[in-house]
Amino acid sequence: PWGSMQILALVIITVLAGLGLSYTENRAKEPILPLRFFRKRGFSLGNGAVFLSSFSIFAMFAFAPVFIQGALGKSPMQVGIAMLSLSLGWSLGSLVLGQISHRLGIKTAAVMGSVFLCAGCCLTLLFTTETSMVLCFFVFQLVGLGMGFVTLSTLIIVQNTIDISDLGVATSSHQFARTLGGTVGVAICGGFLTIRLMDSINSLKHTGIMNDLPKALVDGSGQGFENLLGPEFQSLLPEPALCMLQQAIASSVSVVFWIAVMVSLLCFFCCLCLPGYDKMDRT
């Protein structure tokens, strides 16, 4: 619960850690992350955009397999092929941008990438238990392509926003923002997914549709969504119960997709507000 001692303690620790970081970095002779850099629009918005894009794509990496295996009933091999499209799209986006960035423009590339990311995340809202693997592959490819554009273009903008003597700080801050975005995204989306899914499973139990299953198996289904994906559990379900379970998983993962859409829209607005590449102040 949000009001529990564990959550309140984590909030307090987070606030104190943030204050400690600010105090230390502002007084350090050679700070690891000079906070004055965040007053530069390219630095703060570039890192913010890659944080938000990583939030979205790593949520996809973590929980799209739950949808594919749990809601669509696909095998782990098919899940791996579908998720491979995310990685391939990311790599392809970076490769293509590296070839056309001098003609396209860095800010334009960032905005274009965020549009691809938003479009891909919005298409996930159309996913149902009848969605084909071809559509999943295409959508995840589009998300990965957008991430490739955003990652590389924002890195260049962040690097060109500050003086060349601080190039290491710019590069490492961008990498940190990307890593942190993925960490926070998986944690937040995982929390919402677990709450929604456990509520759905409890509702299924109350219908009595699982009464014929072994008690240990039913109890195990409430301990984590990974148990719901196991063939031992799903093979014992009657067809109506299996359909209800797949619908419950699809509904639960849709919460993750909605969060990814909202975060990708924020990424789009950050990219829109980025300074133009040729107009950035390097002082």
PyMOL commands that set and color helices and strands:
alter all, ss='L'
color gray80, all
select helices_A, chain A and resi 5-27+35-39+41-71+76-104+106-126+133-161+164-206+215-221+225-228+231-235+239-272+277-279
alter helices_A, ss='H'
color red, helices_A
deselect
rebuild
show_as cartoon
